[in-house]
Each structure stands twice: as C-alpha cells, then as structure tokens.
Amino acid sequence: MKEEICRVLNIGLMCTSPLPINRPAMRRVVKMLLQEVGIENQAKSSKKDGKLSPYYYDDGSDHGSVA
C-alpha cells in the first residue's frame, strides 16, 4: 500500500513541475493512474455501457503540454 501511495504522489509531483514542458498531458496522467489501480478495477469500469472514456484512445499526443 505504501508503495502505491508513493507512485501516485510522484505522478502528482510531475504534474506540478515548474517547467510546463515537463508536465505530462492529462491523457498520460490518466493512463499512469489507471496502471496504479490495477487490472481488476479496470475490468469493473469497462462493463458500464460499452463506451470508452475519451482518455482511453492512444493518439500519441501525450508527450507533454505546452503553455
């Protein structure tokens, strides 16, 4: 449990980087957080209505945000 908390905290720290180019795009943040939740919780959320979240699609635009 402590290890998972540290990983989520590190994701939060990346989001608050002083340099905008070092901050991950929200699409990437969602992917990282979903990886932390684990496969069993993803299976539960995928049974809703058959529609995928807009964050599910991987279009390669998650290389960082530009302010």
Biotite code that builds the C-alpha atoms (Angstrom):
import biotite.structure as struc

atoms = struc.array([
    struc.Atom([0.000, 0.000, 0.000], chain_id="A", res_id=1, res_name="MET", atom_name="CA", element="C"),
    struc.Atom([2.797, 2.428, 0.874], chain_id="A", res_id=2, res_name="LYS", atom_name="CA", element="C"),
    struc.Atom([4.467, 1.775, -2.474], chain_id="A", res_id=3, res_name="GLU", atom_name="CA", element="C"),
    struc.Atom([1.276, 2.614, -4.395], chain_id="A", res_id=4, res_name="GLU", atom_name="CA", element="C"),
    struc.Atom([0.847, 5.850, -2.430], chain_id="A", res_id=5, res_name="ILE", atom_name="CA", element="C"),
    struc.Atom([4.408, 6.877, -3.303], chain_id="A", res_id=6, res_name="CYS", atom_name="CA", element="C"),
    struc.Atom([3.815, 6.190, -7.004], chain_id="A", res_id=7, res_name="ARG", atom_name="CA", element="C"),
    struc.Atom([0.611, 8.262, -7.053], chain_id="A", res_id=8, res_name="VAL", atom_name="CA", element="C"),
    struc.Atom([2.411, 11.060, -5.187], chain_id="A", res_id=9, res_name="LEU", atom_name="CA", element="C"),
    struc.Atom([5.194, 11.002, -7.791], chain_id="A", res_id=10, res_name="ASN", atom_name="CA", element="C"),
    struc.Atom([2.608, 11.377, -10.553], chain_id="A", res_id=11, res_name="ILE", atom_name="CA", element="C"),
    struc.Atom([1.217, 14.412, -8.709], chain_id="A", res_id=12, res_name="GLY", atom_name="CA", element="C"),
    struc.Atom([4.692, 15.899, -8.409], chain_id="A", res_id=13, res_name="LEU", atom_name="CA", element="C"),
    struc.Atom([5.248, 15.501, -12.151], chain_id="A", res_id=14, res_name="MET", atom_name="CA", element="C"),
    struc.Atom([2.010, 17.447, -12.724], chain_id="A", res_id=15, res_name="CYS", atom_name="CA", element="C"),
    struc.Atom([3.337, 20.381, -10.691], chain_id="A", res_id=16, res_name="THR", atom_name="CA", element="C"),
    struc.Atom([6.716, 20.689, -12.394], chain_id="A", res_id=17, res_name="SER", atom_name="CA", element="C"),
    struc.Atom([7.880, 24.332, -12.663], chain_id="A", res_id=18, res_name="PRO", atom_name="CA", element="C"),
    struc.Atom([8.562, 23.838, -16.381], chain_id="A", res_id=19, res_name="LEU", atom_name="CA", element="C"),
    struc.Atom([5.354, 23.242, -18.361], chain_id="A", res_id=20, res_name="PRO", atom_name="CA", element="C"),
    struc.Atom([7.161, 21.055, -20.898], chain_id="A", res_id=21, res_name="ILE", atom_name="CA", element="C"),
    struc.Atom([7.961, 18.588, -18.092], chain_id="A", res_id=22, res_name="ASN", atom_name="CA", element="C"),
    struc.Atom([4.307, 18.249, -17.048], chain_id="A", res_id=23, res_name="ARG", atom_name="CA", element="C"),
    struc.Atom([2.534, 15.228, -18.518], chain_id="A", res_id=24, res_name="PRO", atom_name="CA", element="C"),
    struc.Atom([-0.644, 15.695, -20.531], chain_id="A", res_id=25, res_name="ALA", atom_name="CA", element="C"),
    struc.Atom([-3.833, 14.748, -18.682], chain_id="A", res_id=26, res_name="MET", atom_name="CA", element="C"),
    struc.Atom([-4.259, 11.814, -21.056], chain_id="A", res_id=27, res_name="ARG", atom_name="CA", element="C"),
    struc.Atom([-0.894, 10.463, -19.864], chain_id="A", res_id=28, res_name="ARG", atom_name="CA", element="C"),
    struc.Atom([-1.771, 11.137, -16.195], chain_id="A", res_id=29, res_name="VAL", atom_name="CA", element="C"),
    struc.Atom([-4.981, 9.126, -16.552], chain_id="A", res_id=30, res_name="VAL", atom_name="CA", element="C"),
    struc.Atom([-3.039, 6.250, -18.115], chain_id="A", res_id=31, res_name="LYS", atom_name="CA", element="C"),
    struc.Atom([-0.481, 6.272, -15.307], chain_id="A", res_id=32, res_name="MET", atom_name="CA", element="C"),
    struc.Atom([-3.188, 6.353, -12.632], chain_id="A", res_id=33, res_name="LEU", atom_name="CA", element="C"),
    struc.Atom([-5.095, 3.516, -14.298], chain_id="A", res_id=34, res_name="LEU", atom_name="CA", element="C"),
    struc.Atom([-1.924, 1.447, -14.213], chain_id="A", res_id=35, res_name="GLN", atom_name="CA", element="C"),
    struc.Atom([-1.726, 2.078, -10.461], chain_id="A", res_id=36, res_name="GLU", atom_name="CA", element="C"),
    struc.Atom([-5.346, 0.978, -9.910], chain_id="A", res_id=37, res_name="VAL", atom_name="CA", element="C"),
    struc.Atom([-4.700, -2.423, -11.456], chain_id="A", res_id=38, res_name="GLY", atom_name="CA", element="C"),
    struc.Atom([-6.404, -4.740, -13.887], chain_id="A", res_id=39, res_name="ILE", atom_name="CA", element="C"),
    struc.Atom([-9.203, -5.906, -11.567], chain_id="A", res_id=40, res_name="GLU", atom_name="CA", element="C"),
    struc.Atom([-10.628, -2.403, -11.155], chain_id="A", res_id=41, res_name="ASN", atom_name="CA", element="C"),
    struc.Atom([-10.318, -1.664, -14.890], chain_id="A", res_id=42, res_name="GLN", atom_name="CA", element="C"),
    struc.Atom([-12.440, -4.721, -15.645], chain_id="A", res_id=43, res_name="ALA", atom_name="CA", element="C"),
    struc.Atom([-15.208, -3.394, -13.375], chain_id="A", res_id=44, res_name="LYS", atom_name="CA", element="C"),
    struc.Atom([-15.242, 0.043, -15.025], chain_id="A", res_id=45, res_name="SER", atom_name="CA", element="C"),
    struc.Atom([-15.275, -1.369, -18.560], chain_id="A", res_id=46, res_name="SER", atom_name="CA", element="C"),
    struc.Atom([-18.681, -3.010, -18.019], chain_id="A", res_id=47, res_name="LYS", atom_name="CA", element="C"),
    struc.Atom([-20.605, 0.276, -17.748], chain_id="A", res_id=48, res_name="LYS", atom_name="CA", element="C"),
    struc.Atom([-22.298, 0.951, -21.091], chain_id="A", res_id=49, res_name="ASP", atom_name="CA", element="C"),
    struc.Atom([-19.817, -0.286, -23.655], chain_id="A", res_id=50, res_name="GLY", atom_name="CA", element="C"),
    struc.Atom([-18.467, 3.205, -24.362], chain_id="A", res_id=51, res_name="LYS", atom_name="CA", element="C"),
    struc.Atom([-14.831, 4.027, -23.826], chain_id="A", res_id=52, res_name="LEU", atom_name="CA", element="C"),
    struc.Atom([-13.573, 7.050, -21.979], chain_id="A", res_id=53, res_name="SER", atom_name="CA", element="C"),
    struc.Atom([-12.089, 9.789, -24.186], chain_id="A", res_id=54, res_name="PRO", atom_name="CA", element="C"),
    struc.Atom([-8.826, 9.189, -22.287], chain_id="A", res_id=55, res_name="TYR", atom_name="CA", element="C"),
    struc.Atom([-8.676, 5.590, -23.477], chain_id="A", res_id=56, res_name="TYR", atom_name="CA", element="C"),
    struc.Atom([-7.572, 6.332, -27.026], chain_id="A", res_id=57, res_name="TYR", atom_name="CA", element="C"),
    struc.Atom([-3.845, 6.467, -27.664], chain_id="A", res_id=58, res_name="ASP", atom_name="CA", element="C"),
    struc.Atom([-3.172, 9.048, -30.338], chain_id="A", res_id=59, res_name="ASP", atom_name="CA", element="C"),
    struc.Atom([0.411, 9.887, -29.393], chain_id="A", res_id=60, res_name="GLY", atom_name="CA", element="C"),
    struc.Atom([-0.456, 13.382, -28.171], chain_id="A", res_id=61, res_name="SER", atom_name="CA", element="C"),
    struc.Atom([0.650, 12.727, -24.600], chain_id="A", res_id=62, res_name="ASP", atom_name="CA", element="C"),
    struc.Atom([4.224, 13.926, -24.910], chain_id="A", res_id=63, res_name="HIS", atom_name="CA", element="C"),
    struc.Atom([3.776, 16.879, -22.556], chain_id="A", res_id=64, res_name="GLY", atom_name="CA", element="C"),
    struc.Atom([1.799, 20.056, -22.540], chain_id="A", res_id=65, res_name="SER", atom_name="CA", element="C"),
    struc.Atom([2.906, 23.411, -23.853], chain_id="A", res_id=66, res_name="VAL", atom_name="CA", element="C"),
    struc.Atom([1.790, 26.549, -22.066], chain_id="A", res_id=67, res_name="ALA", atom_name="CA", element="C"),
])
